[in-house]
Amino acid sequence: VTGVQTCALPIFICSFTEDVYMIAEAFKNQDDITVIEEKDYIKSPKQNGYRSLHLIVAVPIFLQHEKKIMRAEIQLRTLAMDFWASLEHQLRYKKADKFDEQMAAELKYCAALSAQLDRKMDELREKVYPDSFDGGEDFVRATLAGLPLPKNTDNDDN
């Protein structure tokens, strides 16, 4: 997409890593959104430890007399990823004069702890909802709404 202007940088914060990928797939399946580029910093974190999934997309913007295609960068991350990214940005860039290599190393260590926390929470989720990871529509709707998952009715023996 040429001549496209950037109009937005929304950040979606999810509870679990799997949710990040599920919502990314929902964006990719939208018929009015074109994914230009995907940057998966969860599978391949940045050198400083940053983790997030970025989708560079082209989206239609409807104005009074015309429709324009605009560029947006969508960031999807977990609560732990967002916590780390927010504090890292505050420490690294807002007080850059006091930031040194030891602090960078400590922040990278904290990023590893954050990743470990996400993995542990994902494991706990799988134990609590062992049959709910089929990517079904009810699961997506319940997850996005923060609702309890519906009971599996496949084996209705009652």
Phi, psi and omega in degrees: 000117181258153178067026183265133178264147176279131183241342186205158175219070180285145176242123178255124182253123184247161179285319187230156181302317180301325178298323179303310182290326179296316180290324176300317178297322178298318177296316181297331181273355177293133181280349180254006179242132175249120177280120180272319183204147175236130178239110183260092178273004174278310179287329179228082183300154175295165182305325182277356179105354181302134178229133178182162173248125181247133173243119172269120186230159171251127182230146177282137174243124183264115178260180185303316185237009182201165174244129178243147173266122181241157180262140176222148174248114181264128176249130178238131181204166177275172176302317181295318178297318181292319178304309181297313184298319181296314181287324178298317179298317180297316183284319186282315191259331181275341176230047186302330182293337180257359184274131180229180184295325178296318177297320178299318179294320179293321177294323177295320176298317177296324177297320178295321176295321177298317178296320178296319177299315177301315180299317180295317179295323176298318178298316180295321178299317179297328177287323181285320182237067187294333184257011188255011184256049178260359179073016182293161183299320180297321180295316180298311181299315181295319180296313182294328181272353182072024182267159174295148181287145178292152178288147178290121182254012180296322182254071183274078180276347184281000000 
